Amino acid sequence: MRETPPGKTIICLRAGPGALLGLPGIVSNEPYTLTAMARKGSEVGFVTRSEFDELLQAEPSLNLMVLQVLAAEVRAARLALSEPQPAA
């Protein structure tokens, strides 16, 4: 879920099994704010920037997959922003 500073939800997506959260932040090496809720029984892990870099070096084919995930996020965000918003 992504919100404005006052707390208005901009986009809310359901992440499925194996989802990567915060990928734009780790790719850009910039802070990235995201709110997530894990369901009971979920396993959540943290990947450091160096672990991410090592993984991409060890498995170069993952670079294309990272781009595909980022492109899907951009499409979803644009779609959410283009939908009519209810009047306040």
N, C-alpha and C positions, 0 to 999 in steps of 0.2 A: 504494500500500500504506500502510495506517495501522497503527502499532504503539503499544503501551503503553510507558511509560518503561523498563520492564525488557526490552523487546524482543519481547513476545508480539504476534503479528499479530492485529489486530482485524478488518480488512477488506482484501481484496486483489482489485482489479478490473483487467481488461484494458482499456486505453484504445485505441480505434481511431484511424484516420486523422482528423486535424482535432480531436482531443480537447482539451479545456481542462482543465488541471490547476491546482488551487489556487484555483478560482473562489470558494469561500466566503471565502478570505482577502482577495481583492481587493475583493469586494463589501462585506465588513464592515470593511475597512481595518484588520484585526487580523492579527497573526502567525498563520501556519497552517503546520503541519509535515506534509510529505508526502514519501514516498520513491517515486521512479520510476526505471525502467530503460528506456533507449531501445535499440531494436534497431539493428543495423548498417544504415546508409543512411537512418536517420530524420533529419528536420530538427526541431530544437528551438529555440524562441524564447522570449524573455521580454517580457512586456507590462507597462509601468509603470502605476501607478494613473492618472496623468494621461492616458496613451494610451487606457486603458480608458474613462475618463470621456468623452474626446473622441469615441471610437467610438460610445458610447451616445447622445451628443448628436447626432451626425451621422446615426445610424440608429436612431431611436426604436423601431422594430419589434424590435430586438434585446433590449429590456428583457424582453419576454414570453419570449423564448428563454432568457434567463439564468434566469428563474424556473423554467422547465421543466427546465433542467439541474440546478438546485439541488434541485428537488422529486425528481427521479430519484435524486440522490445520497442524499437523506434516506431514500427508500424502500429503496434498496439497503443502506444502513447499518442500518436497522431490521430488515430481513430477515436480514442477517448476524448481528446481535446476538440475534435470536430463535431462531436455529438452535442445536440442542443442541451443546455443546462437549464434546470428549473429556476424560475424566478425566485429571488430571495425574499 
